[in-house]
Amino acid sequence: MKTSLYLSLLLIVCSIAGCNKNEGKANWQARAAEAETYRIKKHIVIDLEANDTTENYFTYNTDNSIATESNASFGYTYTYGNGVVLKMLTTNSNVVETYHLNSEGFTDTLSYDEYNFFTFQYNSYGNVIKKDFQGLALTYNWTNGNLSSAGNGGMVNFDFITDKFSTINSTNKGALFAGRESVNIPSRGYNEYGDELIYTYEFDNLDRVIRRRTQISDEYFTYY
């Protein structure tokens, strides 16, 4: 596998799913719940390999669920009802993603059309433990709310900055239906072949992540 492709996969796995110190369960869950309350206003992504920049903007409903997201190319609107979330193009209301929710309010099935869909399984905390694309399954292993490894056969492993709680998860973009991601922020992702992705961060005075940098990307976050 090419290193750049593998490193890109590491970024994706951390952002959609996500070892921390031996902290009491009630304590880390309380601190994670506080971090979940922050909402991202703007997310800038600089692709250092392609020398390309994307600015993404987010607005929210009164219950802090995502209402819209947009960039220079596309705008999307989210609607909710009867256990279903629809992500639609703002320009013509065409549905691009359909989320069918389980009884806990997490995504059971994500479909793009009748032929392309994902199914999900969760643990008791709401972390994804299995993601299946029509027979191709990814498994996710968790320790105290953090993603310790993920993959299909060959596993990607993660180390975390254990005294920093993530404010850049899907929840912080109002995707409450996406399941819970890692409560801390990763410092490193790696596999048995020696591929490695190193994360560095900057924080504001509320300890929120305002910058995340790796070998292949540089990201900036602002909050409401």
C-alpha positions, 0 to 999 in steps of 0.5 A: 500500500502506498504510504500517502494512501495509507496516511489518508486512510488514517485521517479518515478512520480517526475522523469518522470513528476516532489509550487513555490514562486510567481515569474513572469512567464517570470522570472521562464521560463527564469531561467528554460530554462537556467537550461535545457541547462545542459547535464548530463554525468553520473548518479549513482543510489544507491538503499539503500534497495537492496544495488545495484548500477547502473552507467548510461552514456549519450552522445548527438547529436550536437542539444543536443538531446540524442544519446546514454545511457548505463550502465553495462548491456545495451546500447541504441542508439536513432534515429530520423526522420519523427516525430518518435524517436526510442530507440534501443539496441546498440548490435542488433538494436532491437527497445525497445521503439517507441516515436510518436511525436506531432506537438510541438515535445513532445511524443504523444504515447510511445509504447513498442510493438503493445499491450503495449503503453502510450498516453499523453496530455500536457498543453501549457507549455509542461507539461504532464497533463494526461498519459493513459495506455490503459484506466488506466489514471494518471492525473498531476496538475501543478502550475507555472511549478511545479508538485503540485499533481499526481495520479489516485484517491488517489493523491501524493502531492509535495513541492518544494525548490523554489529557486533551478532550476532542472538540473536533468530532462529528458531534461538534459538527452537530452530527449527533446521529453519527455515534460517539468518536474518541474522547481524546485526540490522537497523537499517532496512527500506525500499522505493522508495516511502519506507516505512521501519521503524526498529529500536532495541535494548537488550542485556544484558552478554552482548551478547544482544538484550533489547529491540527497538522499531520504530514499530509494536511493542515486544518483550522477550526473556529467555534460559535 
